């Protein structure tokens, strides 16, 4: 098989040879996001679709995914800020990508490790006060 011909065909469609499917479908290379592989990108596109105009902002999108916190406030006091359980498959793919990125040497991986350490120290502090 002639690989130079395949690469030339790929470049004529505005894609690279390794990330062809998602670039043709979404006209954006989702695999450039750390943690999102070709299969994950295709699964995300199949769940959400290509048209992102359904959600006016990214906050609406994260709420639809169920990834944003549910802030329960009563009398000015924050009672809870947990994320609600969701059976959304796109949210599951995003969660799996986040877990995969946790051990990488990227900025996202460093942020994940910092937040995890911070939350662990807060849990210890709360446990000692009780």
C-alpha positions as CSV (number, residue, x, y, z in Angstrom):
1,X,0.0,0.0,0.0
2,X,1.3,3.4,-0.9
3,X,1.4,5.6,2.3
4,X,2.4,8.8,0.5
5,X,-0.8,8.6,-1.6
6,X,-2.9,8.1,1.6
7,X,-1.2,11.1,3.2
8,X,-1.8,13.3,0.1
9,X,-5.5,12.3,0.1
10,X,-5.7,13.1,3.8
11,X,-4.2,16.5,3.3
12,X,-6.6,17.3,0.5
13,X,-9.4,16.9,3.0
14,X,-7.8,19.2,5.6
15,X,-6.9,16.4,7.9
16,X,-3.9,14.5,9.1
17,X,-3.5,10.9,8.3
18,X,-3.8,9.8,12.0
19,X,-6.9,11.8,12.9
20,X,-9.0,11.7,9.8
21,X,-12.4,10.7,11.1
22,X,-13.0,13.4,13.6
23,X,-11.6,16.1,11.4
24,X,-13.9,15.2,8.6
25,X,-17.0,15.0,10.8
26,X,-16.4,18.0,13.1
27,X,-13.9,20.1,11.0
28,X,-12.0,20.3,14.3
29,X,-9.3,18.0,15.6
30,X,-10.7,16.9,19.0
31,X,-7.7,14.6,19.5
32,X,-5.5,17.6,20.1
33,X,-7.2,17.9,23.5
34,X,-5.0,15.9,26.0
35,X,-6.8,12.7,27.1
36,X,-9.1,12.4,24.2
37,X,-8.1,9.7,21.7
38,X,-9.7,9.0,18.3
39,X,-12.3,6.6,19.6
40,X,-13.2,8.9,22.5
41,X,-13.7,11.8,20.1
42,X,-15.9,9.7,17.8
43,X,-18.0,8.6,20.8
44,X,-18.3,12.2,22.0
45,X,-19.4,13.4,18.6
46,X,-22.0,10.5,18.3
47,X,-23.5,11.5,21.7
48,X,-23.5,15.3,21.4
49,X,-23.6,15.8,17.6
50,X,-21.7,18.3,15.6
51,X,-24.0,21.3,16.1
52,X,-23.1,22.9,19.4
53,X,-25.7,25.7,18.9
54,X,-28.1,23.7,21.1
55,X,-26.2,25.1,24.1
56,X,-25.9,28.9,24.3
57,X,-22.8,28.7,26.6
58,X,-20.3,26.2,27.8
59,X,-22.1,26.4,31.2
60,X,-25.3,25.1,29.6
61,X,-23.3,22.3,28.0
62,X,-21.7,21.2,31.3
63,X,-25.1,21.4,33.0
64,X,-26.5,19.1,30.3
65,X,-23.7,16.7,30.9
66,X,-24.3,16.8,34.6
67,X,-20.7,17.7,35.3
68,X,-21.4,21.1,37.0
69,X,-22.1,21.2,40.8
70,X,-25.7,21.5,42.1
71,X,-25.3,24.4,44.6
72,X,-27.9,24.0,47.3
73,X,-28.2,27.2,49.4
74,X,-30.6,27.9,52.2
75,X,-30.6,31.2,54.2
76,X,-27.2,32.1,52.6
77,X,-25.6,29.0,53.8
78,X,-24.2,26.5,51.3
79,X,-25.7,23.1,52.1
80,X,-24.3,21.0,49.3
81,X,-22.4,21.4,46.0
82,X,-22.2,17.9,44.7
83,X,-22.5,16.9,41.1
84,X,-25.8,15.2,40.4
85,X,-25.7,11.6,39.2
86,X,-26.0,11.3,35.4
87,X,-26.5,8.5,32.9
88,X,-25.2,10.7,30.1
89,X,-22.8,8.7,28.0
90,X,-20.9,11.8,26.9
91,X,-20.3,12.8,30.5
92,X,-18.9,9.3,31.1
93,X,-16.5,9.7,28.2
94,X,-15.3,13.0,29.6
95,X,-14.8,11.5,33.0
96,X,-12.8,8.6,31.6
97,X,-10.6,11.1,29.6
98,X,-10.0,13.1,32.8
99,X,-8.9,10.0,34.7
100,X,-6.6,9.1,31.9
101,X,-5.0,12.5,31.9
102,X,-4.3,12.5,35.7
103,X,-1.0,10.7,35.4
104,X,0.3,12.6,32.4
105,X,3.0,15.4,32.4
106,X,0.6,18.0,31.0
107,X,-0.8,21.1,32.7
108,X,-4.2,19.3,33.1
109,X,-2.5,16.4,34.9
110,X,-0.7,18.8,37.3
111,X,-3.9,20.7,38.0
112,X,-5.7,17.4,38.7
113,X,-3.0,16.3,41.1
114,X,-3.0,19.7,42.9
115,X,-6.8,19.7,43.3
116,X,-6.8,16.1,44.6
117,X,-4.1,16.9,47.2
118,X,-6.1,20.0,48.2
119,X,-9.3,18.1,48.7
120,X,-7.5,15.4,50.6
121,X,-6.1,17.9,53.1
122,X,-9.5,19.5,53.5
123,X,-11.0,16.1,54.3
124,X,-8.4,15.5,56.9
125,X,-9.0,18.9,58.5
126,X,-12.7,18.4,58.7
127,X,-12.2,14.9,60.1
128,X,-10.1,16.3,63.0
129,X,-12.7,18.9,63.9
130,X,-15.5,16.4,64.3
